[in-house]
């Protein structure tokens, strides 16, 4: 079976169907993990067997032939990435059905955000990006120093002189960084959360969609096909794949719940039958 024919088995198409979405999503998720494993251990037997079973319907294929399954996996994974992203775009309303503010917040916290020139949106992007930088730098002396070094350019001369004197003083750096950390946290809480400490309703979704639409508008303007493709892969596809990932986890959880309910029902029926037979259990 050719790569295209075999890959088609793992693609999601047509109307949204929970079982098919999760089934194909598991293959996609698994392949991503297998590729990561092979990057560290190119002869991992467990992955080679799983790849052989999935791609060749023979778990011993790659192990016995000595062929590294990674190129085939990467080709297949790339096709599935576009498939999942395009499907999420096409079935957007189905994919985001059931999303709440926490889901949207997790999305904008993990994605690059794009400015539009609109004050309210750009302020949110700025504070979210600032918090990401602070979170990444916290606990890492080198990153804290880099962050503070950039900040020091706006210090007044007296503070700049102090900073240059104490640049190798770790306690000083941590304390100074802590001031900016608290300042950022206060701005973040005021901008993103309401008086009850809950995410402002609709804000995260609006931020996600405004940012996504800004990138899509840029792609539409682009006339160079190569650049258009680059914008899709680097700036837009990650958004739809992030939606796909959230939806996959949600629907997988629902399927697992349904299975447990089915088990409970079956167990109860068996119990009733045994009771009718006069059994003790």
Secondary structure, 3 states (H helix, E strand, C coil): CCHHHHHHCCCCCCCCCHHHHHHHHHHHHHHHHHHHHHHHCCCCHHHHHHHHHHHHCCCCHHHHHCCCCHHHHHHHHHHHHHHHHHHHHHCHHHHCCCCCHHHHHHHHHHCCCCCCCCHHHHHHHHHHHHHHHHHHHCCCHHHHHHHHHHHHCCCCHHHHHHHHHCCCCHHHHHHHHHHHHHHHHHHHHHHHECCCCCECCCHHHHHHHHHHHHHHHHHHHCCCHHHHHHHHHHHHHHHHHHHHHHHHHHHHHHHHHHHHHHHHHHHHHHHHHHHHCCCCC
